[in-house]
Amino acid sequence: MNLKILVPLDSTSTAADVLAAAIAEARWRGAGIVLLRAIDLPMEYPVEVYALSPNNVADILEENARTELSRVASGIPSDIPSSVLVEAGTPWRVICNVARGEDVAMVVMGAHDRRMLDGLLGTTASRVVNHIDRTVLVVRR
């Protein structure tokens, strides 16, 4: 893949719209797609998690994320090159670091309006837009 589009996805309802926009951009630009899941450890765990070692928790989260992204990747048309990445860390930082590391041309991501204080884009999207040196397409449902 020469020209690449980074597509950070989570399991929210905007993911399908984000992927559709990324596929359209990839077709228009002749680019490949890099699907990304940033694993951010939640503040609250189910009770059964406390019986596991911290490494097992991270491994389970990574495996689940990779499985879900692979399923999503199977829906990308075969003429568009694609790959899957799973990285642990604060989502906006992971997105910015992977965008630089993979030398992507742009990021296509969703925004969530969870709190008014997060502004129009949402915490992760607004932080990516403000800290990245790439074009960002923010997709709304």
Phi, psi and omega in degrees: 000121175274293178272130184231148175242126178271132182232090176285127181236145169240190184263024179277173184289347179277350186303318181296320179292321179297314180296318179299317178294321180294320178296318178298316178296318180297317178297314183295321184265352186067041186249164171264170182240132173248109177278137183228137169238122175266120181267114177249121183294127182290156179288329181243133179247153169295153184306320184295341180292328183294343178278349183263156174285156179304324178296320179296321179298311180298318179297318180295314179298317180294317180297316179298317180295316180296319179298314180295316179294324177296321176297316178297317181299329179294344178269357177280132180307143186294342179277357177252114179299141180215158175214167184233132175231142173232125181228143177268141176145181178295125189310311184295325178291318178300314181300312180297317181293317180293321179302317178290314183296324179270355181052052180282153179281327182203166176241132174245118185216164179265168176229148180235136177260074182278321182221144179299327182293341180283358180078195185285335186265328188105159187302306185295310182299316182294322178292320177298311181303320184280343186242357185256154179254030181234164173290139179234126173256117180260123184256131175252154178294000000 
